[in-house]
Amino acid sequence: QVQLVESGGGLVQPGGSLRLSCAASGSIFSIRDMGWYRQAPGKERELVANMPNVGVTMYADAVKGRFTISRDNAKNTVYLQMNSLKPEDTAVYYCRIMATTPFLKLFWGQGTQVTVSS
């Protein structure tokens, strides 16, 4: 079994910053991709950022230049630094990893609420 534990969400004013964390634990051989998705009320879940173990990091156009994804492979943890937050960033944020256990599988976190409001 693999567990993902997210933290760092909350309420922040427009222009503020938050840092999300997602720690993976359990029967993990290796982690290939680590990423963040979000889902706003009434909308589909969408990619925010994805960082493969090898390859190109991707960001959604809406967050480029404001959000930064990073990972600590020794801790099986992925982070999302969110700066210059806007009300339209309000959503539930989910981490997602693609890991071998030993079979390659996708795992999702439970989600953490981010609300940007004055």
C-alpha positions, 0 to 999 in steps of 0.5 A: 500500500502507498499513502500520500499525505498532503499539508499546507493548504488554507486561506490566504489573501490575494497576492499571498503565498502558500507552500503545499507538501505531499509525502509518500510512504509505503511499498514504493520501489521508485517514483517516476512522476510527482505532480499537483492537480487542482479542482475548483467547484463545478470544474474538472480536475486540471494539471497544475504542475508535474515534475518527472524524475528525468525530463521536463517539468511542466506547468499549466499556463495559468500558474507559470511564473507564480508556482514552483514545483520541487521534489525531495527524492530522499524523502519521497516528498513533492512541494508546490510553492505558490506565490502571487495567489489569485482568487481563481487559484481557489480549489482543492489541490491534489498531489499525484505520483506515478510509482513502481510498487513494483508495478507502475501505478498512479496514486492520489492524495486526499486533497487540501483546500486552498482558498484565496480571498480578501 
